[in-house]
Each structure stands twice: as C-alpha cells, then as structure tokens.
Amino acid sequence: MFTNIQKSRKIKQKITIIIILLICFCSIFSVFQTSQAYSINYTQTVKSGIDAFPESYKTYLRAIQEQHPKWTFDAYYTGISWNDLVTYETDHGHNRVINTADPLWKCSCGNVASGYACASAGIIKYYMDPRNFLDSDKKMFQFLESSYNNNYKVEVVQSIIKNSFMKGNVTFKKDGKDVTMSYAQIIMDAASKSQMSPYAIAIKILQEVGTNGSNSVTGTYTFTYTDGKQYSGYYNFFNYGAYDTGSAVTNGLCYAKDRGWDTPYKAIIEGAEKYGADYNAKGQNTIYFTKWDVVGTKILKPGQTQTVIASSTSSNQLFRHQYMTNIQDPNSQSSRLYNTYSDNDILEEALNFVIPVYNDMPDSNKLPSSLDNLEGDLYYTTGTDIMVRSEPKTSGARVDCITAKDTIVTVLERQTAYNNGLYWDKVKLANGKTGYMASKYLAPCGNSNTNNNTNSNKAKIVNNKVKAISNINVKSLVNELKITNYEVVRNGTKKADTDLVGTGDILKDKSNNKEYVISVLGDMNGDGKMTPADSTVALRSYVGLNQTGDDVKLAGDVNGDGKITPADSTIILRAYVGLTQVNI
C-alpha cells in the first residue's frame, strides 16, 4: 500500500513537472515568435461617409456633423486586428508618457529618459482608440487631412505664430545675398514645396520647439559634433534626430549639420519637405497617423485598396515609422489646430477627416488610473498645466501641477468654496498629494462613490411618472421607492424581481391602485441599459426620424434641459464607455 502511495506521488510529481515545462516552453515559444522575423499582410481600403463606419463610431460623427455640416469623414479600414496593434505598440520602447503621470500610465520596466517614461499597455490602448476622441470637435482635429491646397492663407499662418518667436522677420544668406523674410512666408513656401498644410507645419514647429523657441532654433547654441569639434550656426525646427539618449538638442543639431541646415530658411523648407516626403506622401497624412503607423506607403482615396506587408525585415514595416514618442502629442496638437481654425473663422470650411478602423475592436478602452473611488468620486482633467493649490483660491501655494490632460484625480469634496470667480474642489492625486483645483477643469469619470441609499439617486416619482437610472432591476426599483405591494409589467406581461426595468414599463402600486409609466434615463429602446443604440435613437429623435412618446422623451433627456439634442446623444455614449455618469 505504501509503495502504491509513493508511486502515485511520483506520478503526480512527474505530471506537475511536465505541466510546468509545457507552460515554460509555451511562454518561451511565444516570446521567440514575437521577437523573431514576422511577415503579415493587411488589406486596407478607404470608404467615404458616416454610414461607412462601424456603429460604435456613427453616433459620435453624426453629432459632430450636426454642429459642422460641411465636414466630411473617411473611414480608413486598416485591416489590422486590434490585438496585433496592441502587441506591436507595447514593446516598452517607442511610446512614452511624462514621468509625473499616473503610475498606471507607466510600464513596469521603469525606463525613464529626458523626463519621459515608457507607456503602459493600458494608456497606449486608450490613446490608440479613435473613438475616445470623437466626442469633441476639438479632439477631432488629430484626424484632419493635412494635404496641401490653394485655400491656405499667409494671414492665418501669421495669426498662428503671432505670439511666438516666429512672429517677425528673419534675415539669412541665400545664394550669397542677405534676404529678409517673415517666418509666415517661409512656412507658406515650405507648404507648397512639401505639399502639406502650412497650418499643420506652423503648429508642428511650435509643438516641437515651443512658443519661445529652444536651443535647436537659435543658431547660437554650441554643440559637440561627431568629429569631437564644437560647432554653432545650425537650426532644426522639427527636432529631427533629437533622440532622448544623451542630449536631445545636440543630437538634433548634429542631424542639422549633416544636412547643411545653417539658416532658418533651409531648416524650415527642407525639414518640411522631409516631413512631407517621409510621412504625408506615404499616407501618414493626419496627426494621428504620424504618431501611430497603421497605414501603407501612399495616400489612399475613397474606394482605393492596397495590401500592406508588415515585416520585421522590411524598411516599410508598420508600427515603427512614428514621428513622436509622446502618446499625448496628437491630442495636444489637435486642440491647437482646432483653436487655429476657430480663431481665424475657418472652422466651418469643408474639412475632411480620415479616421482609422481596426478589426475586432473591443467595446471600449478606458483611461487607466491607480486611484479608486473608495475615498471619493473619480474625475479627469479637461485641460493641461492645471495648478493644484494649498487653498481654494488662485493665491494658494502650488501643491502640484497636472501637465497631462485626462489625468484622473479623486474628488474628496465637491465645490468646497467659491473664490476668484471659480468653484473649487478638494482633490487627491495619484502621487498621494491633496489640494484644491478649479471645478471647471474637472469632469466625472462615471464611477461615482455617491451613497445610493436615497430615493433621489436611483429612482423617484416626478409628475406621476417614475424616473430611474439604467441597469436597475424591479426589486431595487420598488425598494428605492418604498413600494411593498407592486407589479411591473411590459406589454401586459409581469416582470420578475430580477428583471431589468426598461423605459415604457408600467409600475403598479397595488396599495393605492396607482400606475406609473417608467422612464429609464438613457434607455430609449426599453431594454433597461444605456448603449450606443440608445445614442443613435436620441440623435434620430432630434432630427425627426424617430417618433417618440413622452416616456421615451423623458428617458432621452439625460442632461435635464427639457429636450433631446445631440448633447444627450453624446452623454449617453460617454456614460456607456465610463467617461461620465447620468444621475436622477
């Protein structure tokens, strides 16, 4: 008997060892596969119009087009599966976030250079998902097509750079003679030669070297070249070759010297030509595409198709030809580009946006945060360079500065004070610091920790009608309303206590023989949930394509302004993906 037990144990041990070896082998094989040569074909095509997009895009785009009727949208079907995209973008190398960002934005490798850390998979997914930036016309501009046309104006370029180091003229040598030109005209010349938008070029320069310029564009900065000698008199307006390793400025100016960029004119013209040839002409003709290399090597027009070979041994491989490492850069440039169009009254021109679509996309990719909602509600910042003060007023000492948009904070106390014309929230940051921020710079994430034990949070009776939140079942509803003898029916059929309550259901209070029509906020199709389908119904109702009863109208008015508008449609979508919440 003892011998049999020993044999049994030995067999179990062998089986365990084999399983462990198999797991290790699979892991090693998986790593081997991803690190060795690969070659994958993707068929890409462009389709024109909102109806060409997947459903998860359409409601956003329809709401945007309601505001801007002349805008058009092209769906760029990349043919790339979402999992492939995530795999090749999360290599802990060419995607970075500012080092002061939320810990969950940074990957565990701990690699930090020049103030930037390797980006985590979670934050990369968020910024790669185009749908996260379709709820705002300002965010949309990262998808604006940047090809050249004759409608661009030098006056607009001058307006873009009027508060920068490029606001005036510059004198330089050209063909042995002194030439004086405005920076605006140089940028217009660069646009014509590179076949790119001059507005995009101006904004790209300001994005790269800052409003006040950097040592890369003064022409006076002394740097040590690869021959060991020191040089000055070179310019690099686009930060080409300004790699993070070592001195970025020196690296960029060595690159400029190699190309003879010894005047601002040469540096801007040839830098733009290179940018246009390297990116725009190769199909990367939006800000988004210059960051995320998911297109082939030429511009596709609607109806055209191409097959792209993603190969680790080819110079034309996807996922690597990316201009910037900062994953927030496209969103930042988008805001600046939008403001340019808005400030110069050209926002309502016929603009075209090219937006990528991936295969097998998840329902959503939410903004990651190391904070939870145990201490308070989670909010995200709607701007950059937001000061956190020691007191709820602008004169309060600076506790911290949030430089990244969409940073998540915990709101410990909402609107604790009103000073300097602003309401102030008490907040806690991911680094543990607490302080005060102006309420107008914060928006709810949709994961409220509000006490839901009061009638006003889950359901209430208003004008003989019941208003309720989504995803509430029959039992929770009647408990909230303190009704003990009840029945909830839909089309004459009684619902069970565990069934979700939907818009159009009837609540019967048998204790007093009263009946109430139920409206579930955000639920316009009666299934009790808020989904993109409800957002579409809201938009169709707004334009008169859907006839809706009073119960559905009440459900669709999620912002409480007494009517259904594209704003309600957008709120429903944002609530669906967790970026906001809808309360009674």
N, C-alpha and C positions, 0 to 999 in steps of 0.2 A: 504493500500500500504506500509506504514511504517513498519507494523507488518510483512509483507511478506519479506521486505528487512532484517529485524532483523533475521527472521527465516533462510533466505538464508545465512546470515553471520554466524549464529550459526552452520549451517550445514557445511559450508566451514571450520570453525574453528575445528569442530569435525573431519572432514576428514583429515585436516592438522595434528592434534594431533595423529590420528590413524597411518598416514604415518610415522610420526616421531618415534612413538612407535615401529612400524614394523621394521624400519631401525635400531633402537637401539637393538631390540630383535635379529635381524639377526646378528648384529655385536657381541653381547654377545654370541649368539649361536655358531658363527664361532670361537670366542676365546675359548669358552668352549670345542668345538670339538678338537681344536689343542692342548689344554692343558691337556685333559683327555687321558685315555688309548686308544691306537690305535693298530691295527694289520693289516699289509698289506703284501701280498705275491708278490714276484718278481721272475720270472723265468729267470735265467741267463745262458748264453752259450758263448763259445769262438769259433770264426771262424778264420781260418788262411788265410793270403794272402791279398794283397791290394784290390782285387776285392770283398772281403767280407765286406769292409767298405762302409758307405754311400757316396754319390757323393761329399759331402762337405769336406770329408777327402782325397779323392783319389788323387787329383792333387798335394796336398802337399806331400803325401807319394811317389808318382811317381818321383817327383823332387828330394826328398831325396835319393831314391834308385838309381837314375841316378848317384849320387855322391858316393854312397856306395853300390855296387851291392850285397855284401854278407849279408847285413842287411835284416832281415825279420820282419814281422809285424802281430800281432794277434789282432783281433777286439774283445774286451770284451763287449758283449751286456749285460748291467746291468739289463735290464728290467725296470729300474726306469724312470719315466717320469721326464722331466726337471723341471716342476712346483713342483713336490714332492721334488726333490733335493733342489731347492731354498728355499722352505718352511722350511725344517728341518735344513738347514745350516744357516739360517739367524735368529737365536734366540738371537743375541746380547750377546753370551756367549763364545763360543769356537773357534771363528775366530777373529784374531786381525791384526792390521797394526801398523807400527811405528807411534808414536804420532805426528811426524812432517810431516806426509803425507798430500796430498791434502785433503781439508775439505770434498770433496765428497767421499773420501775413508773411512771416519769415520762415524759411525752411529750416530743418533741424541740422543742416550741415554746418551752420554757424559761420559761413563765408561772408565776410564784410570787406568792402573796398570803397574808398572815397565817400564814406557816409551812406553807402547803399548795401543792403543785404540781399542774398538770394531769396527769390519769392517762393512762397509755399504753393502747393498744388491748388489749395482752396482759393487763394486770391487770384491765381492765374486763371482758373475756371471762370471766376466772376467777371474779370475784365475781358476775357475772350468771348463771352456770350453776348452777341449783339443785342439781344432782347433787353438786357439790363440798361441799354442806353437809347431805347426807342420811346420812352415815356416823356421825353422833353425835347423840344425843337433845338435847344441849346446843345444837348448831348449829341444830337443827330449829326452835327457838322463834322464829326470824325469820319462819316461815310460820304461826305460831299466829294463829287468827282472833281479832280484838280487839274484837268487838262486845259490847255490854252485856248482862248478865243479872242476875238477882236473887241469884245464888250468891256474889257477891263480898263480902268481909268487911273491915270497917274495921280489925280487928286485924291483918290481913295487910298492909294499906297501912301501918299504923304500924310493922310489922316491917321493911318495905322502906326506910322513911325514918329508922329509929331512930338511925342513926349519921350523920345528915346535918344540915344547918342547919334542916331542917323537922321535927326530932324533937319539938318542943314546941308551944306555942300562939302565936298572934299576935293582937294587938288592932288593930282598924281601925274606921273610921267606916262605918256602914251605916244609911241612912235618917236621918242626923243623930244617931245614937246610937253610943256605943262598944260594940263587940261583940268578944268574945274566943272564938276557936275554935281547935281543933287543926288543923294542916295536914292531918292524915289525914282529918278530917271534911270539910274544904273539898274535898279531892280526891274523896271519895265523892260530894259534891254535884255536882262537875264531871262525874263519870262519868255520873250519872243524867241531867243536862241535855244532855250531848253524845252519850249512847248509846254510850259507849266503855268499855273495861275500865279500872277505876281503877288496876289494877296497871300497865297499859301507860302510863297518864298519869303515875304517880309515877316510873316508870323513865325516861320521856321527859324529864321535868323534870331529873332527876339527870344524864341524858346531856347535856342542853343546857347546864346552868349549873354542874355539878359538885357533889360531895358537900358542899363548904364554901360553895357558892353563888358567884355572881360579882357584879360591879358592876351587872348587869342586875336584881338582885332585892333590893338593899339598901334602895332608896328614898332613899338619901342621896347618890347619885352625881350630880354636877353636869355637865350637858351643854349644848352649844350647839344650840338648835333652829333650824329653817329660817328663822325671822324674825331670826336673829342674836342673840337674847337667851338668857340662861342659865336653866336650869330644873333642878329636882330633885323627888323625891317621886313618881317613876313606876317601874313594875315590868313586866318582860317575862320570864316564866318559860319561855317556849317559843322565845325568840330569834327571834320573827317579825321580819322586816325587817332582821335583823342581818347585812347583806351584807358580804362580805370587803373591798370597796373602802372605803378610809378607815378610820374607827373602827367596828368591828362593834358595840360596846356603844352608842355614840352613835346609830348607825343604828337599833338595836333600840329604844332609849328614845324616839327621835323617833316611831317607829311606835306605841309605847305611849301617848305623849301625844296623838297624833291620835285615839286611841280612848278616851281618858279612863281609862286603867288606872292610877289613883292609889292603889289599895290592893292588897295581895296577893290578897284575895278576888276582886276584879274581874279581875285579871290571870290568875288560875288558871281561874276559871269561864269567862270569855269567851274566853280562849286555848284552853281545851279544847273549847269549843263551836265555835270557828272550825276547830280541828284536825279535830274530828269531822265538821263540815259539808264542809270542804274535801277531806278525804281518806277517812275511814271511810265516810261516807254515799255517796261517789262510787265505791265499790268498792275503794278502796285500804285494805283492812281487815286488812292484815298489815304487819309492819315491812318486809318485803321490798318490798311494793307501794308503800309510801310513799317508798322510795328509787327503785325502778325503775317508772316509769309505763307499765305494759303492759296495763292493764285499762280498761274503759269507764267510764261515769259513774254506775253504780249497782251495788249488790251483787247478784251472781248466785247463786242457789241451784242445787243439782244438778238437771240436766235443763233448766234455762233457757238461752236463747240470746239474744245481742244482736249487732248489727252496729255496729262502731265505725269512724268515719271519721277517719283520721289525716290532718290537713290543716294545712299551714303557715299558712293564713289563718284558722284557727278557734281560738277560745279553748279548745276541748275537744281540741286535738291531743294525741296520745300522746307519750311520751318526754320531756316537758318539765315536767309537773306533779309535781316531785320535791322532797320536803321538805328533804333534806340533800344536801350535795355530797360528803362523805367516803364513799368507796365501801366502807370497812370498818365503817361505822356499824351496818348491820343485824346483822352478825355479832357486834359488841360488845354491842349491845342484847340479842341472842338469849341470850348467856351470862348476862347479868344477870337476864333474865326467867326463865330456867331455874333459876338459883340461888334466885330468889324462891319459885318453886313448890316446889323441893326443900326449902328451909329451913323452909317452912311446912306440910310434909306434905300438899301438894295436888297432887303430881306425878302421882298415879295416878287423878286425876279423869278424867271423859270430856271430853277435849280434842280439838278439831278443827283440822286443819292444812290450809291451802289453798296448793297448790304449783303454780307455773306450768309449762306445757309449751309449747315453741316448735316450729315446723315446721322440718324439715331440720337438726336439731341435729347437730353433729359428735360423734364418738365421745367426745371429752373436751376439756377446756380446762385445761391445766396451769398451775401457778403459774410465772410467768416469773422468771428470775434472771440477773444479769450474771455470776454465778460459774459456773465449770465444775468438773469433777471430776478435773482433772489433778493437783491437789495433795492431794486427799483426797475423802472421801465428802461429798455434799451432804445437809444436814439442814434441816428447817424448825422454827421456834419454835412451841411449842404454847400459849404464853401471851403476855401483854403486859408491858411495863415490866420486862424481864429485864436484869439487870446483867451486863456483861462485865467481868471482873476481871483485874488485872495478875498475880495469883497464884491458884492453885486453892483458894481459901478465901474465906469471906464477908468477912473483914477485908482482902482485897486491894483496892488502889486501883481506883476505877472507870475503866475504859478507855472505855466507851461504854454506852449504854442502848438496848436494842431496844424501841421503844414499839409497834410494829405486830406483831400476831400473824401467823403464816405467813411471817415473814421467813426467807429462805434464807441459810444460812451454810455455809462449808466446815469440816468437822471434820478438823483436821490430825492430832490424836491423840485416840483414844477412851479415856475413863476413865483419864486420866493420874495421878489422885490421888484419895484419899478423905479428905475433911475436913468437919467440921461436920455429919456425918451424911449427906453428899452425895458422889456421884461427880462428877468434873469433867472436861470435855472441853476440849482446846485448839482454838480456832476462829479462822477468818479471816472478817471481814465484807466486804461488798461495797465499803465505803469503804477497804479495804486494812488496816484495823486488825486486830491479833491480840490474843487474850486467852483467858480461861477462862470457861466457862459451866457451870452445873449440868446434868448429863446428863439429868435428869428433864424438863427443859424442851425437849428436842430429840427429833425423830422423823425417821427416814430418808426421803429423797425417792424412793428406788428407782432411783438411777443410780449405783450403787456403783463405786468405782475399785479395789475389792479385787483383789489378784492372784489370778487364776483358774487358776493353773498347778498347784494342788494338788488331790488327789483329793477333799478334803472340800468343795470349793466347787461343783463341777458334778455329781458323781455319786460314790456309794460303795455298797459292798455291806454290808448290815446283815441279820443273821439269814437268810442265804441269799436275800435279796431285794435288788434294786437300787433305790435312791432317786436321783432325778435332778432337776435344775432343768428348768423349761419351756423350750421353743424350742431344744432340743439335738438335733442330728442323730446318726445312727448312728455316723458316723466319729468325731465329737467324744466321744461316749459311750465307745466302746471305747478311744480314746486316753487318756481320763481314767482308765479302769480298768486300762490297760496290758494289754489283751487283744488278741492279734495274730491268732489264728485263731478267727473268730467268724461268727455268723449271727444276725440279728434277724428274727423272724417275727411276723406278726399273722394270726390265723385260718389258719395254715398257709402263708401267702404271705410269701416273703422280701422284706425291705425293702432298698432301695438305700442306699448310704452317705450320700447327700444327703437322704434322707427323715427327717422329724422322728420322734423316738421318742415313743410315747404310752403312757399307763397301760394295762396289760394286755398289752403286747408281751412276747415271750419272748426273752431273750438266751441264746444257746447258745455256751458256751466250748468249742470243739472240742478244745482242747489237753488238757483233762482230763475231757471229756464231762459238764460240769455245765450245768444250766439255771437261769436266774433270771427270776422274774416282775418286770417293771419297774413302778415307781410314780413318775410324774412329778408333783412337788408342785404342787398347784393345778389339775392337769388331771384332771378327773373324768369326762370323756366320751371320753377316749382319742385326742384329736387332737393332743396334744403341746403345747397352748397353754393359757394362763390367760385366760379370757374371762368376761363376765357369765353366760354359760350354765353354766359350772362353778360359779359362785357360787350359782346357783339350785339346781343338783343338790345342793350341800352343804347348803343350807337344807332341801330336801326330804328329804334323808337324815336330818337332825337330827330332823324331826317324824315320821319313819317312812313317808314316802310313796315313798321310793326304797329298794329292796333293793340293798345294795352288798356286793361281795366284799372280801376282805382287801386286795387291791391298790388298790382304789378308796378304801377307808377310810384307808389309809396316805397316799394322794395328797391326800385332803381335809383331813388333819390338818396344816395348814400352820404352826400355831403350836407343834406338838410336844407338846401336853398329853395325847396318847393318845386323843383323841376328836374327833368332828366336832361343832362348835357354831356358832351364829350368828356368833361371833367369827371363825371360819375363813372363813365366807362374806364377811364384811366385809373381811378381809385380802386375799382374792382380788380383790375389786373394787378396793381401793386399789392393789394391785400392778398391776392392769390399766391404771389411769389414771396410774401412775407416782408415786403418793404414798408407796409403801413397797416393800420388796423381800422376796422369800421365798428364804431360803438353806437349804442342806442342814444 
